């Protein structure tokens, strides 16, 4: 089913998983995770694959498994340094598995990558144009605090409009911890004529190591009140996990109350994270999603 059609009728609950190292044991664990997530009746589950198509075959296998479980998969396709024939191989494989929805990404240059990273697909829109022949319903990424390579949020919004004009039917945001950035993004996007749903992406901080990783990975601002709690309880992993899960629950309630079309949870392949957040918000999800 097309994700944009789902969004026309309800708020969506979705999760993101990523391919583990290619071992039968790790893949089996991820399949168990997906079966656990199925209990929450997600509208879709997205599955990433690495820059340059690394883990592409494993990613397609996971997307196919998600489909077989009766859940709509959203398969990432990353342009990066991939040659057109590599994109064709990935896209054709997904079509054979019955995957209807893809998230078209340029992808960020990996640390230490040597060479012209975007030799074939300079921008996500180049990849979108190339994928049109496959008939996928396409989504795209957006950045509440602006993309790190753009000089301003407004320059980034111009690119967002190009993605929509090029066929993006919905957007999923990079992670953020200050909801005001999401509201600003949506307000400014609507001002320049972007009409597609913008789904907020939430990743609970449950490990002190994640704070530095988040800053390095995407530069997301961590509000002072959250940072203070995380630092105070950094040597108490049980309490810190409670702080992170409860803050994510607060974000979801606030975003929903103010009109977000759904929520996308980056769970780092941990079903328990999704189940615990859902448990805190069970009545909330049952009534509003």
Secondary structure as UniProt FT lines:
FT   HELIX           3..9
FT   STRAND          12..18
FT   HELIX           24..38
FT   TURN            39..41
FT   STRAND          44..48
FT   HELIX           51..53
FT   TURN            54..55
FT   HELIX           56..68
FT   TURN            69..70
FT   STRAND          73..78
FT   TURN            80..81
FT   HELIX           84..96
FT   TURN            97..98
FT   STRAND          101..105
FT   TURN            111..112
FT   TURN            117..118
FT   HELIX           124..131
FT   HELIX           132..134
FT   STRAND          137..142
FT   TURN            144..145
FT   TURN            148..149
FT   HELIX           153..165
FT   TURN            166..167
FT   STRAND          168..175
FT   HELIX           179..191
FT   TURN            192..193
FT   STRAND          197..202
FT   HELIX           209..218
FT   HELIX           224..232
FT   TURN            233..235
FT   HELIX           237..257
FT   TURN            258..259
FT   STRAND          262..266
FT   TURN            268..269
FT   HELIX           271..280
FT   HELIX           282..288
//
